[in-house]
């Protein structure tokens, strides 16, 4: 889950929690909003604090190989 998806989930959860007025039976839309808001915030904080450890940026590899070439000098 990327940073943009985390922010999108948090925004959708906030809208469902505070902006939608729906009275119905079965599915509580405010509960869904709280769940989405929490998942979005946890995902954002996790990806913002631990980007290197999770390999979220770049290609996910840890390239630490050093290539050394000897130059041949002819006398």
Buried (B, 14 or more C-beta within 10 A) or exposed (E): BEBEBBBBBBEBBBEBBEEEEEEEEEEEEBEBBBBBBEBBBBBBEBBEEEEEEEEBEEEEEEEEEEEEEEEEEEE
